[in-house]
């Protein structure tokens, strides 16, 4: 599949969710429940299952891991640095900073499958395993500090962190599940991708960006310009093989996480602003992912 069409199937699912939410009886109430189901059950199960079955080969994946974590760490640093701008609305920044470095894991795994099949999915699962906890810790911190909530409590009950850590522990411990259990978990995880992508479409809206278009532009500039550039530089510096380089650059160019909206609302942030950022980032990602892959000569 060409660069321009690599995310077309995912875009069609997002459009399907948008149409269903606005033009059928499957309205916002239905998709609120779908978002909660995906966030609290389906996606943690998908992460657990993918990570548990992914062979961890430190010698072959050290450069990939370092590039992915380094890219995300740079994104976190840049997003936090924006918070020092004079006159900035602190609540808006606390709500939206996460969109600069978090990534849509639904689209990540779908993209990896199209880039290189099972091998690329394994590489992407490793990046998700390493970066989901880092991103969620960094996302919860400003919201917890702004809202006066318990930081450690929010981290300890975050389903994405719990699913990722459980998968890593199961992998490292050599856990072998009974076939019936493993098959059931696999099927539950499979439901996460289409439902998650349609839920992204159902939640698309731009109106909240009017509150601070400058902040929105800065955060999305980090997400869609700075991070892919950093990933390209690090992957070249560390001499990653082409398949891993394609995965990490695609990973860096991804749209932000749709669950950013859920987190912001649940922790007392500005949900409308984050919804606008997620929407615009999702639309930009359909362009940025194939564009950066093409720019890096990776497809």
C-alpha positions in Angstrom: 0.0 0.0 0.0 1.4 3.4 -0.9 2.3 6.1 1.6 -0.8 8.2 0.8 -3.1 5.2 1.4 -1.4 3.6 4.4 -4.0 4.9 6.9 -7.0 4.9 4.6 -8.6 1.9 6.2 -8.3 3.6 9.6 -9.6 6.9 8.2 -12.7 5.1 6.9 -13.4 3.6 10.3 -13.0 7.1 11.9 -15.4 8.5 9.3 -17.8 5.6 10.0 -17.9 6.5 13.7 -18.4 10.2 12.9 -21.4 9.4 10.6 -23.0 6.9 12.9 -22.8 9.3 15.9 -24.3 12.2 14.1 -26.8 10.7 11.6 -28.1 7.5 13.3 -29.6 6.4 16.6 -26.1 5.4 17.7 -25.7 8.8 19.2 -23.2 10.3 21.7 -24.6 8.3 24.6 -23.7 5.1 22.9 -20.2 6.2 22.0 -19.5 7.4 25.5 -20.1 3.9 26.7 -17.9 2.5 23.8 -15.1 4.9 24.8 -15.3 3.7 28.4 -15.4 0.0 27.4 -12.4 0.4 25.1 -10.4 2.5 27.5 -11.0 0.4 30.6 -11.2 -3.1 29.1 -10.6 -3.7 25.4 -7.4 -1.7 25.0 -5.7 -2.8 28.2 -6.4 -6.5 27.2 -5.0 -5.8 23.7 -1.8 -4.3 25.3 -1.5 -7.2 27.7 -2.0 -9.8 25.0 0.4 -8.1 22.5 3.2 -7.4 24.9 2.9 -10.8 26.7 3.4 -12.6 23.3 6.1 -10.3 21.9 9.6 -11.8 22.1 11.8 -9.3 24.0 15.2 -9.3 22.4 17.3 -6.6 24.0 20.3 -6.9 21.6 18.1 -6.5 18.5 15.7 -3.9 19.9 17.9 -1.7 22.2 18.3 1.0 19.5 14.6 0.9 18.7 13.7 1.3 22.3 16.2 4.1 22.9 14.9 6.0 19.9 11.3 5.6 20.9 11.8 6.6 24.5 14.2 9.4 23.6 11.7 10.8 21.1 8.8 10.8 23.6 11.0 12.2 26.4 11.9 15.1 24.1 8.2 15.7 23.4 7.4 15.7 27.2 10.2 18.2 27.8 9.0 20.5 25.0 5.4 20.3 26.1 6.3 21.2 29.7 8.5 24.0 28.5 5.5 25.7 26.8 3.9 25.9 30.3 6.4 28.6 31.2 5.1 31.0 28.6 4.0 34.2 30.3 0.2 34.8 30.5 -0.6 31.2 29.5 -3.9 29.7 30.9 -2.5 27.0 33.2 -5.7 24.9 33.1 -5.6 24.8 29.3 -1.9 23.9 29.3 -2.4 21.2 32.0 -5.3 19.7 29.9 -3.6 19.9 26.5 0.1 19.3 27.2 -0.5 15.5 27.0 -1.5 15.8 23.3 2.0 16.9 22.3 3.6 13.5 23.3 0.8 10.9 23.7 0.0 8.8 20.7 -3.0 6.9 19.4 -2.2 3.2 20.1 -5.2 2.0 18.0 -3.7 3.6 14.9 -0.2 2.6 15.9 -0.9 -1.1 15.9 -3.0 -0.8 12.7 -0.2 1.1 11.0 2.5 -1.4 12.1 0.5 -4.3 10.6 0.5 -2.5 7.2 4.2 -1.5 7.4 5.6 -4.9 7.9 3.2 -7.5 9.3 4.0 -9.4 12.5 7.6 -8.2 12.8 6.5 -4.5 12.7 3.6 -5.2 15.1 6.1 -6.7 17.6 8.3 -3.6 17.3 5.4 -1.3 17.7 4.1 -3.3 20.7 7.6 -2.8 22.4 7.4 0.9 21.8 3.9 1.0 23.3 5.0 -1.1 26.2 7.8 1.3 27.0 6.1 4.6 26.2 2.6 4.2 27.5 3.7 4.3 31.1 6.0 7.2 30.4 3.3 9.2 28.6 0.6 8.5 31.1 2.9 9.5 34.0 3.7 12.7 32.2 0.1 13.3 31.3 -1.3 12.8 34.8 1.2 15.0 36.5 0.1 18.5 35.4 -3.6 17.6 35.6 -3.2 16.1 39.1 -1.2 19.1 40.3 -3.7 21.6 38.8 -6.7 19.8 40.1 -5.3 19.0 43.5 -5.7 15.2 43.0 -3.5 12.4 44.3 -0.9 11.7 41.6 0.1 8.3 42.8 -3.6 7.2 43.1 -4.3 8.3 39.5 -1.3 6.4 38.2 -2.1 3.2 40.2 -5.5 2.9 38.7 -4.8 3.9 35.1 -5.9 0.9 33.0 -3.3 1.5 30.2 -0.4 1.5 32.7 -1.8 -1.6 34.4 -2.3 -3.5 31.2 1.2 -2.6 30.0 2.9 -3.5 33.2 0.9 -6.8 33.5 2.0 -7.7 30.0 5.6 -7.0 30.7 5.6 -9.0 33.9 3.8 -11.9 32.2 6.4 -11.8 29.3 9.4 -11.6 31.6 7.9 -14.4 33.9 7.3 -16.7 30.9 3.6 -17.0 31.7 1.8 -19.5 29.4 -2.0 -19.1 29.4 -4.3 -22.0 28.6 -5.3 -22.0 25.0 -8.9 -21.1 25.7 -7.9 -18.1 27.8 -5.4 -16.9 25.4 -7.8 -17.2 22.5 -10.5 -15.3 24.5 -8.1 -12.5 25.3 -7.0 -12.3 21.7 -10.5 -11.9 20.5 -11.3 -9.3 23.1 -8.2 -7.4 22.0 -9.2 -7.6 18.4 -12.4 -5.6 19.1 -10.3 -2.7 20.5 -9.0 -1.5 17.1 -12.2 -1.0 15.1 -14.2 0.2 18.1 -11.5 2.5 19.2 -11.1 4.1 15.8 -14.9 4.5 15.4 -15.0 6.1 18.8 -12.3 8.6 17.7 -14.6 9.5 14.8 -17.6 9.8 17.0 -15.8 12.3 19.2 -14.5 14.6 16.5 -15.0 18.3 17.2 -13.0 21.5 16.8 -14.8 24.3 18.6 -12.8 24.1 21.8 -9.6 25.3 20.0 -10.9 28.9 19.9 -9.9 29.3 23.6 -6.2 29.3 22.7 -5.2 28.7 19.0 -1.6 29.7 19.7 -1.2 27.0 22.4 -3.0 24.5 20.2 -0.6 25.3 17.3 2.4 24.9 19.5 1.3 21.5 21.0 0.4 20.1 17.6 3.6 21.4 16.1 5.5 19.3 18.7 3.3 16.3 17.9 3.4 16.4 14.1 6.7 18.2 13.3 9.2 18.1 16.1 8.8 14.4 17.2 9.1 12.9 13.7 12.2 15.0 13.1 13.7 13.9 16.4 12.9 10.2 15.5 14.5 10.5 12.1 17.6 12.0 13.6 17.9 9.5 16.4 17.2 6.5 14.2 19.9 7.6 11.8 22.3 8.3 14.6 21.8 4.8 16.1 21.8 3.1 12.7 18.5 1.4 13.0 17.6 -1.1 10.2 15.0 0.2 7.7 12.1 -1.9 9.1 12.6 -0.5 12.7 13.3 3.0 11.4 9.9 2.9 9.5 8.1 1.8 12.7 9.7 4.4 14.9 9.2 7.3 12.5 5.6 6.2 11.9 5.2 6.0 15.7 6.6 9.5 16.2 4.2 11.0 13.5 1.0 9.4 14.9 -2.0 11.4 16.0 -2.4 12.0 19.7 -4.3 9.6 21.9 -8.1 9.8 21.8 -8.1 8.9 25.5 -6.5 12.2 26.2 -10.0 13.7 26.2 -11.3 11.0 28.6 -8.3 11.7 31.0 -8.8 15.5 30.9 -12.5 15.3 31.6 -12.1 12.7 34.4 -9.4 14.8 36.1 -11.2 18.2 35.9 -9.4 19.6 32.9 -10.8 21.5 29.9 -12.4 18.7 27.9 -13.6 20.9 25.0 -10.0 22.2 24.3 -8.6 18.7 24.4 -11.4 17.3 22.1 -10.4 19.9 19.6 -6.7 19.0 19.8 -7.5 15.3 19.4 -9.7 16.0 16.4 -7.3 18.2 14.6 -4.4 15.9 15.4 -6.3 12.9 14.1 -6.9 14.7 10.8 -3.3 15.9 10.6 -2.0 12.4 11.3 -3.6 11.1 8.2 -1.2 13.4 6.3 1.8 13.5 8.7 2.3 9.7 8.9 2.6 9.0 5.2 4.4 12.3 4.6 7.2 11.6 7.2 7.6 8.0 6.0 8.0 9.3 2.4 10.4 12.0 3.6 12.5 9.4 5.3 12.5 7.2 2.3 10.9 4.5 4.4 8.0 3.4 2.1 
